[in-house]
Amino acid sequence: MSKQMRLIKKYPNRRLYDTQTSSYITLADVKELVLKQEEFQVVDAKTNEDLSRSILLQIIIEEENAGGSPMFTHDMLTQFIRSYGGAMQGMMGSYLEKNVQAFNEIQKNLQEQSKSMFGDNSKAQQDLWSQFMTFQGPAMQNVMNVYMEQSQKMFEQMRDQVGAQARTFGGFPFAGFPPGGDKSGHNT
């Protein structure tokens, strides 16, 4: 039997009401639902508008401001903002989602391997993960940096190709756009 999605209502006073437990909850409680991988939907109590994304974004903002090392750098956030409204916006979201899924799969596989070696001893798994990250963290970071640079170059090439194709759509150049553009693929 499948579990029914948990419904959380957001009231005008900004309070969140969990209809399953019949109690008010906080953003920290919603974060716990995410960590436990429980399915939920947050809706406006008056309009029934889906507010799930905005609640998740609020949780991310709180996590980013909580101290420690933020996940999103200033440069990354400015690049996100620059991606909105462009032809590649939809592709960017899909690209990021697939990369996060790949990263989670790698992490899951490492956890399963450590579980098969040490059983359910979570302390041993945490120690192993800590040691692994101490020694392999910098190497993994370099691999990720190279991967991201290659992905960025591929993304830029794809953007330039789409731009070049758009300028000569159907073999007819658009007014104001020279057929070849400049050498970088951008119009001058």
N, C-alpha and C positions, 0 to 999 in steps of 0.2 A: 504494500500500500504506500503510495507516495505521500510525502509530507506536504501539508498546505503551506503556502508562502505566508510568512509572518507579516502582519499589517501593523504599521506604526503611523499614527496620525500626528501631524504637526498643527498645533493650535496657534491662533494669532499672538498669544503671549509668548511664543517661541518655545513652548514646552512640547515635548514628545511623549505620546501616549502609546504604550504597547498594548494592543488589543488582546494579545494572547495571555499576558499576565495581568491585565486590567490594572496597570500601574504606570506612573510616569517614569521615564528613563532619561538618561543623559547621553551626550555624544560618546562618552567613554563606554557606556553600555552598548551603543550601536557598534562601536569599534570591536567590542568583545564578540558581537554577533558575526562580524566580518572574520575575525580570527578563528572562530569556531566553524566557519564556512556555512553558516545558517543563511538560508534564503529569506530575504525580507524586502519590503517595499515601504517607502515613506511617502505619504500623501498629505496634501493640504486638507485639513478637516472640513473646510467650507467648500472648496472648489473641486476636491478630489484630484487635483493636479499632482502628477508624480514628481516628488522632490528628492528622490533617492540620490541622484547625481550630485545635487547641491549639498546634501548632507555628507556624502562621501568626500566631496571637496573640502568641506569645513573640517572634517577629521584630518585630512592631509595637511591643511594649513596649521592646525593645532600641533600635529606631529613635527612639521617643519620648524615651528617656533618653540618647540619644547626644550631646545638646547641640544647639545651634542652635535653631531655632524649632520647637517641637512642633506637630504637626498638630491634635491634640485638646486643646482648652482644658479647664480644670476644669469650667466650666459645661456644656460639651458632654458630657463624661463623666458628670456627674451626671444630665443629661437622659436619656442612654442607660440608666443604671441605673434611673431612674424609669419607663422604658418597659417594663421587663421585668415579666411577670406580668399586664399589663393587656390589655384586649380589643384594643388597637391594636398589640400587639407585632409580630405578623406583618406588618401593613401598614407599620410603621416600617422593618423590615428591607428590604422591597421598595422602599419610597420612597427610602431611602438608596442602595440598589444602583442604582436607575434614575438618580439624580442623579450618582453617580460615573461611570456609563456615559456619560451626556450630557457630563460634563466631559471624559472621555477622548476622546470623539468630536470635541469642539471642538479639543482639543489636537492630535489626529491630523490634522484638516483643516488647521490652521495649519502643522503640520510638512510636510504634502504641498504646500501652497502655497509655502512657503519653498524646498522641494526643487525645485519646478518653476521657481522664479525663479533659484536659485543652483546647481542640480544637486546632486551628492553631496558638495559641499564642507561637511563638518560644522562646520568652524571658522566659516564664513560664516553657517551656520544658527544656531550658538550665539550669535554676535555679534548677529544679527538678533533672536533670541529675547530676549537680554539687553536690547537697546535697546527692544524692544517692551514688555517688562515694566517697564522704568524709566519709560517715558512712559504706558503704558496700564494698568499694574498697579493704580494707585489707582482708576482709572475702573472697571476690571473688578471690583475689590473692592467698590466701591459698588453695581454692578449685582448682584453676588452677594448682597450684604447685603439689598438690596431684594427680590430673588427669595426669599431665605430668610425674610424677614419675611412676605411674602405667602404662602409655603408654610406657615409656622407658623400664620398666621391661618386658612388653608383647613383645615389639619389640626385645629385647635381647633374650628372650626365643624362639621367632620365628626364629631369626638368628641362634641360637644354634641348633634348630631342623632341619633347612635346611642344616646346616653344617654336622650334624650327618647323615642325609639321603644321602647327597652327598658322604660321606666317604664310605657308604655301598650301593652304587647305584646298584640296581638289586640283592642285597644280596651278592655281591662279593666285598670284601674290595679292595680299590685302593692301589697300591704299595706305600710304604712310609707312609701310614696312618694306624695306628692300628685300629682295628674294633671299639673299644669303645672310643678312645681318652682319654684325662684326665677327671677328675671329672667335670670340668667346661664346658665340651663339646668342648674344643679346643684341637688341637693336640699339643704335646710337642716335 
